[in-house]
Amino acid sequence: MSSKKYHFETNAIRTQTERSQHREHSVPIFATSSFVFDDAEQARALFANELDGNIYSRFSNPNNDEFIQKLCLLENTEAGIATASGMAAMFISIASFLKAGDHIVASRSLFGSTHQILTGLLPRWNISHTYVDIQADLSTWEEAIQPTTKMIFVETPSNPGLDLLDLEALGKLAKQHGLLFNVDNCFATPYLQNPADWGADLVTHSATKFIDGQGRAIGGAVLGKKEAIDEVRFLARHTGPAMSPFHGWILSKSLETLSVRMERHCQSALHLAQFLEEQPEVVSVKYPFLPSHPQYELAQRQMRMGGGMLTFELKGGLDRGKRFLNALEMLSFTANLGDSRSICTHPASTTHSKLSEEEQARVGITPGLIRVSVGLEHPEDIQSDILQAIDRSK
Ligand SMILES: *Cc1c(COP(=O)(O)O)cnc(C)c1O
């Protein structure tokens, strides 16, 4: 395995499972449920945790280990666990640390299923939460902290509002109060921001999005200090939300190209955002690296580039938003993001339709809001399709 002596791109490519006697160049898929013991003494030592080594693929496998070693180098964390999905990562990163009576402070702007964990599942085990609006200042976060609070959980940039949270300020707050700081870094990816550098104890990922980058595989990861990850490993080993070796192989391969893909996603997204700002039928555009973004300065400080996601608001509200989606010719209409193929969604009529208009507004959703995951097609083709759909949906 490689070490921190290399740059991001090199670590993402050259961190590799040890070559076997077959002298393969590309890492094979270790499609095996279990691993053979050399002798009784080795088996005893492996089970006693005196030796590091593979026993059973529910809790360790060379492909998943390679994926995690890479992610740790890219996120500046010591250890990690690969999971079957992003949601498995979110859940075990919380469940490993909170017990009955505990409390969690979270940003109100959360991925839908994370919201369901906090509101629909954790209360069953008497774990409560307080939401803080994404625009709230630091004192509001501090006021939400109770004597039973154990964790602060956030996403930045938020989905779909693309609002940012100040990771440095929240990291310090968490530290002052002795709380675990858990950051879902799915939207930014390790290429754009490293929450651990700002004090995050846990960095959580859906690898399904930009990390896979091609809409093929579901996966996730929890990363952090070794001590914290040992807690997560206990829960994961005995409850089984394991990533399959096949997905570990795909996702590790995907990381090899993460930097070049993110560069292009971000460049195309910035160009598209600038282009949309000039369109008369567009009321507003939100993108972290547009000077018109209310947190442009924070974005510049916290992120390397603006990310692959942008939103814009069309004149004409809910119906216009739906007509726009129906008028698209090339861009996909699907519930994913971070794909090589550009994707448009209309949160008010789909993912967030169960919220009232007031609740939608609180998480940054207006009736005509369109979310774009800017893909890797030629930027002019993405722009033309959006422009013709704007025209035809008038
Ligand atoms: C998609 C997503 C998740 C969930 O990940 P899955 O891999 O779909 O389980 C969690 N957080 C964010 C921000 C996401 O976009």
Ligand as a Chemical Component Dictionary entry (heavy atoms), coordinates in Angstrom:
data_LIG
# 
_chem_comp.id                   LIG 
_chem_comp.type                 NON-POLYMER 
_chem_comp.pdbx_formal_charge   0 
_chem_comp.three_letter_code    LIG 
# 
loop_
_chem_comp_atom.comp_id 
_chem_comp_atom.atom_id 
_chem_comp_atom.alt_atom_id 
_chem_comp_atom.type_symbol 
_chem_comp_atom.charge 
_chem_comp_atom.model_Cartn_x 
_chem_comp_atom.model_Cartn_y 
_chem_comp_atom.model_Cartn_z 
_chem_comp_atom.pdbx_ordinal 
LIG C1 C1 C 0 -27.425 9.499  -1.868 1  
LIG C2 C2 C 0 -27.043 10.123 -0.596 2  
LIG C3 C3 C 0 -27.028 9.364  0.587  3  
LIG C4 C4 C 0 -27.446 7.913  0.612  4  
LIG O1 O1 O 0 -26.584 7.109  -0.101 5  
LIG P1 P1 P 0 -27.012 5.686  -0.739 6  
LIG O2 O2 O 0 -25.739 5.211  -1.322 7  
LIG O3 O3 O 0 -28.081 5.980  -1.753 8  
LIG O4 O4 O 0 -27.522 4.831  0.348  9  
LIG C5 C5 C 0 -26.650 9.997  1.750  10 
LIG N1 N1 N 0 -26.308 11.303 1.771  11 
LIG C6 C6 C 0 -26.308 12.059 0.658  12 
LIG C7 C7 C 0 -25.924 13.493 0.740  13 
LIG C8 C8 C 0 -26.686 11.498 -0.565 14 
LIG O5 O5 O 0 -26.707 12.249 -1.665 15 
# 
loop_
_chem_comp_bond.comp_id 
_chem_comp_bond.atom_id_1 
_chem_comp_bond.atom_id_2 
_chem_comp_bond.value_order 
_chem_comp_bond.pdbx_ordinal 
LIG C1 C2 SING 1  
LIG C2 C3 SING 2  
LIG C2 C8 DOUB 3  
LIG C3 C4 SING 4  
LIG C3 C5 DOUB 5  
LIG C4 O1 SING 6  
LIG O1 P1 SING 7  
LIG P1 O2 DOUB 8  
LIG P1 O3 SING 9  
LIG P1 O4 SING 10 
LIG C5 N1 SING 11 
LIG N1 C6 DOUB 12 
LIG C6 C7 SING 13 
LIG C6 C8 SING 14 
LIG C8 O5 SING 15 
# 
